[in-house]
Amino acid sequence: MISPKSSWLFTVTVAVLIPLSSAQQTSPASMGEKKSALELIALAGANSADLRNAINASFEAKQLAGGTAWTGHGHDFFFATEASGTPQLFIDGRRGPDMHLAGPDLWYAAARIEALGHPHSFFYMVNNAKFGGSLDVPAFGPESYQQPGVPSGRLSEKIAHTSKIYDGMKSEYWIYVPAQYKAETPAALMVFQDGGGYIHRDGNNPVLNVIDNLIAEKKIPVLICVFIDPGDITDSPGTPTYNFVKNYSGKWLRSLKDSMRSTLYDTVSDRYGRYLRDEILAEVAAKYNIRKDAYSRAITGLSSGGICSFNAAWQMPDQFSRVISWIGSFESIQWKEDPAVADGGQDYPEKVLHEAKRNVRVWLQDGSNDLDVRYGNWPLANLRLATALKFREYDFHLSFGEGTHNTAHGASEFPEEMIWLWRDYDPGKTSQNYEIDIAEKSKPTFRVAIVNR
């Protein structure tokens, strides 16, 4: 089902600061440490003489010059920009709090955004012209932050692996073990593509905090998580995989490492699924007691990692039955690159419509401004796939917004995604026949309207 558009309200937090006209532009290194949203808001509220330097230390010069600087924590947000005239801040299309001077041509505002667990947008009006802003501002809810009394799991050191299935490709991964794991009880499993982007608790994708909190709240099962990065074939010249990736790199003017990622993630075949099953997860299972039933296994990723996750479950529904795809690239990126592979990512809507139904549960997320003219129309591709899933009555959810090719939407609603994905999980079972939600079944199919012409 598609998420209804929320009414995103904000309230104003006002702070007044005496301008510091004598302050000089300096490099971030000379101005002190980067400040959090709450620290910047506190400096503003205290009329601190350190605010201007703190702003310059906390944002890149190009962010301030371009009107894209912002930071947030929960409901509380701090915006800053350079402008020769007085900027007017708009949040979710509505007028925000007044901007204040922190020094010559440096403006700031503090605001409280009420709706959490959603992405938001902002822009400025300067001299009657729209300026700066972003469509990708996540407002994280409490489950995305470490909470008092909630035990934290343990993230392993980086683990190196050399593949046989991919002819000597070297890859790296991490294993996350929740505090509630007990070796005598097999744990559920979740695999994250582009894994290094998820392992920082204070980063843009704070999934470790979400996992800890939801396990403690018993909203998801005890999960062992594998965060795996794409591999590198550089050290295996002359192998079939190296030759293929090298050729693709030259053809599409992409780096060798980026081309290896696309080969892994965008190819419509069972090769990557076998790589996970026979190599990576075999190593994980040698160390930890993990469930082997697909009912207890989930997989997720973003962009090419999104189609990769769907592909792994589609090709091997006996290994994975739960999928989250952020901004998935269901397009022809690896189409006909390998003569042995007939289909491309753009074929998945037709495969869903015409091939045997898989027992999988799927959450799709994308935004109307997620465009890549080189490979196709990603929002339309996700809508086509969602329409096919609906027609075949799959257990699926489409969360569609206005964002770009960015993790803000997916990350902000990650707690909701995980609760939906693992809903009604019973550790005493090894299988479940997923059926379309009754509410989704009663809704009409998706329609597309032209919004940019």
N, C-alpha and C positions, 0 to 999 in steps of 0.2 A: 504494500500500500504506500501511497505517497504522503509525506508529512504535510499537514496543513500549515499555511503560513501563519506564524505567530504574530501577536501584537506586541511589538518590542518597545517598551517604554523606558525612558530614562528620567532621572531627576538631576537637578543641578547642585553641584558643590562649588561654592564661590570662594575664591581666595584673592586677596589684593596684595600686590607687591610693589614696593617703591622701585622704579627703574634704576638700574645700575649702569649709568652711561659711561662710567670709567672702565668697566670690565673689558678685557681684551679677548679676542678669539685665540684660543690655544688648542693644542692637540689633546685628545682624550687622555693620553698617558700622563700629561702634566696637570690634569684637572682632577685626578682622583679616580675612584672606582665607579663603575656603572651602578646606578641606583635602580631600585625596584619601583613599581608604580606607587606602592604605599609610601615609600621613602620620599619620592618626588612630591606626592600630595601633601605629606607632612611638612616638607620644606616650604611649599607654597602657603600652606595654612599658617605657618609661623612667620611669614614674611621674611624668610631667611635670605641673607645676603649671598648665600652659597647657591641659590637656586639656578642662576644662569650657568655657572660652571658645572653644576650637577646635570643640567639638561644637555650641555655639550659633551659631557663625559658619557652620557647614557645613550645617545643616539649618534648614528653616523652623520657626517656633514651633508651627504647627499639626501638623507632622509629629511633633515630639517629644511634643506633648500627646496626639496620637491614636495613638501607637505604630506609626507607619508609616515611621520614619526608618531608612534603611540606605544603605550604599554598598559597592561591591565592586570588586575588580580581580583578574581571574583566579580563583584559588582563595580569595583572602583577602577576608573580609567584616567589616564593622563595623556593629553594631546599637546604637541608642540610643533611650531612651524616658524619659518622665517617668512616675512611678508613686509612689503614697503607700506601697504595700507592696512587698515584694521580688518583682519579676517573674521568672517562669520562661520562658525562651526555648525555643520549639519550631521546628525547621527540618525541612521535609518531613514533618511529623507526629511527629517524634521529638525527645526532649529534647535541647536544645543546651547550650552551655557556661553556666556560672553568670554571672549579671549582677553588676557591681561598681558601687559608687557613685562618681560624679564630682562630687558635690555634693548638697545637699539635694534629694531626690526625682528626681535625674537619674542614670539607670543606663546602663551600656554593657556590651557584650561583643564580643570578637573571635572569629571562627570561621573555619575553613578548610573549604570545601565542595569535595569531591573531584570530582564529576561536572561537567565543563565542556561547553559547547555545548547546554545545556538550561535551561529555566526552573525556578525553585525557589519554595517558599513558606515563610512563617514566620508565627508569631503568638505572643502572650504569654498566660500564665495569671497573673492577679493576684487575690489573695484568692478563689481557686477559681472565677474567672470568666474566660472567654476575652476577650482584649483586643487591639485593633490588628492589625498584620500585613498581609501582602500575598500574593496568589497569583501575582504577576508580578515575580519577581526573577531577571533573567538572569545566568547565569554564563558570561561570554565566554571562549572558548578563545584560544590564542595567535594564531590567524589573524585575530582581530578587533582586534589591536593592531599598531601599527607595529613592524616587526622590523628589527634592525640589518642593514645591507647590502642591504635591499630598496628599490629605487628607488621614489620616490613620483611619481604622475602629477600633472598640472596641472589645477586647477579654474579655469574661466574666470570672469570677472566676470559679474554678473547681466546677462542679455540680455533686452531688452524686445521684445514682439511684439504687433501689433494684428491681430486676426483678421478675415478676410472671411467665412469660413464661419459664424462666430458674431457677425456684424453689429457689428464694432467692439469686441468684447471685448479687453481688454488683459491680457496674461499675461507671465510672467517665467520664464526657465529658465537653467540652467547646463549647460555642456559639460565633461565630464571626459575628459581625454586621457591614457592611460597612458604611462609612460616608454618602453615598448617600441614605441610606434606609429611607423611609418615611412610617409611619404606615398605611397611607391610601392607599398605593399601594402595593399589594402583591409582594414579592420578590421571585426570583428563589432560589433553594436550592442545596447544595452539601454536601455530607457526606464523611468524611475521616476516614477510619479504622486505628487503631494504632495512634489515633489522637494526642497524646502527642508528637509524633515525628515531627509534622508539625508546632507547635505553636511558635517557636523561630525565630525571624526575622534574626538573625545572625547565625543560625544553618546550618546544612547540607541540609535542605529542606525548603528554605525561601519562602514558598507559600503565607504567608500573604502579603509580599511585592508584589508578582506577582498579587495577587487578587486586591490589591489596585490600582496598576498601570494599569492593563487591564480594570478595571471598569472605571477609570478616562479617559482612551483612548477610551472607548466605544467599546472595542473589545469583551467583555463578558458582560452579563447582571448584574444588581445589585444582588449579591448572599449573602444569609445568609448561613454560613458554620457551620457544626456540626463536631467537632473533638472528636471522641469517642475512648476510650481505651478499650481493652478486659476486661471482668469482672473477678471477683474472687469468687469462690464458697466455699472457706475455712470455712466461718462462717455458712454454712448450711449443716452440716453433716447429713447423713441419708436420704436426699432427693433423688429422682430418678436421678436428674442431678449430684449431688455430687457423688453418687455411680458409675454412668457411667464414670465420669471424673477420679475418683480415680482408677478405674479399668484400664482405658486407661493409666494413669500415671505409674502404676506398670508394665503394659505390655511393654511399650515402653521406660521406664526409663527416663521419662520427669517429670518436676516439676508439681505440681498441677495447678499452675497458667498458665504455658505454655500449659498444656493439656486442660485447659478451653478455651484458645485462639484457639487451634486447633479445639476443638468441635464447637465453634462458627463459625470459619472462613472456615474450610475445609470440613464441612458436606454439602453434596449436597441435600438440602431440602429447604422448605420455612420458616423454623423456625426462622432463623436470620432476614429474611426480615420482618416477623411478629413482631419480637421484636423491630425492628426499627420503623415500621409503628405504632404499637399499643401502644408502651411505650415511646421510646425516642422522636420520632418526634411529638407525641401527646403532650408531655410536651413543646417542642419547639414552637408548634403552639399555645399553650395557652399564650405564651409571645409575639410572633411575627407573623406578617401577612405573611405567606409563601404560595406559589403556591402549589396546590394539583395535578396538571396535571403532568404526567410523562415526558412530553415534556420539562418541566421546572425544572427537577430534575436530578442530576448527582450523581455518587458514585465512590469512588476511594480507592485504598489501594495497599500495596506492599506485595510480597511473599504470605503467606496465606491470607492476606488482599486483594490481587489482585484477587484470585479466589473467595473470599467472595463477592467482589464487582460485578464481573461478575455473580455469582450465584444469588445475590439479584435481579439483573435486569432480569435474565433469568426466575427466579421463579415468579417474580412480575413485569412484564413489564408495568403494570398500575401504578407503583410507581416510577420506575427509567428507563430512556431510554438512558442515557449517561454514559459511563464507561471508566475509565482509570485504567489499570492494569500494575503495575511495577513488573517485575520479578515474575510473578504469578506462584503459585505452583499448576499447573493443573495436579496433580498426585494423587496416591491412598492413601493419608495420612489417610483419615477417611473411606476408602473403607471397607464395611462389618463390621465396628465396632458396628454400631447400626442395629439390625435385621430389623428395620422398614424402613431403608434407603437402597435401592437396588444399587444405583450408587455411584461412587467415582469421584474425580476430573479428573481422567484419561479418564473418559467416555464422557467428554464434546465435543470432536471432533465428536464422533458418535451421540451425542444428537443434535448437530448443524446440522449434515447431515440428520438425519432421523426424528426429531420431527418438529412440526409446527414452522414456522419461526416467531421469535420475532422481534418487531419493536424497535431495539436498535442500537446505534452507539458506536463502541468500538475501543479504542486505546490500543494496546498491546505493551509492551516493555520487551526485555530480551537481554542477551548477551551470546556468545558462551562459556564462561567460568563459567557460572552459573550452577554448577554441585552439586548434592547431591545424592551420590550413595545409601544412605539409602532408599530413596523413589523413585528414578528414574532419568530421564534425563530431567531437566526442560527446557533447550533450545529446545530440540526436542518436548516436550509437547506443548510449545508455538507455534512452527512452525506447528505442527499438527492442533492446533486450528485455526491458521491463514489460513491454507490451507482449512479447512472446511468452515470457514467464507467466504472465497473467492469463493469457489464452489457454495455456496448458495446465493452469491451476496449480502452479508451484507455490510453496510457502516462501514468499518473498516480500521485501519492503523496498520501496524507492523513496529516498530522501533527496529532494531536488530543490536547489536554491538558486541564487544569482551569482555565486562566487566564480573565481577563476581556477586555474590549475594549481590548487593550493590545498594544504591539509587542514585549514582553519575549520571548515564545515565538519569534516569527518572527525577531527580531534575533539571539537567542542561537544559533540553528541556521542562520543565514544562510550560513556557509561550507559546511555540509552541503547546503543547498538548491542553492547554485550549482554545486557539484561534481556533484550529481545532475542538475541541469537541463542542464548542458553535457557530460555524460559522453559518451564516444565521438565527440566533435566532430572532424571532419576538415576542415581548411581547404581541402583539394583538392576537396571536394564542394560541391554547391549544394542537395542535397536528401537526405532520408532518410525512409523510411516508418516512423514510430514505431509500435511494437507493445508491448502490455502485457507487463510483466515476468513471467517464468515463475513466480517465487516468489509474486507477487501473484495471478496467475491461479489458482494452486492453493488460495488461501485462500477461506474462505466470505465471503459478503457481510456488510455491516455490520448490526448490530442495535442497538437503542436500549433502555436500561433507565431507568426513573424513579429518580432519585437524590435528589431534594429533597423527597419526600413519604413 
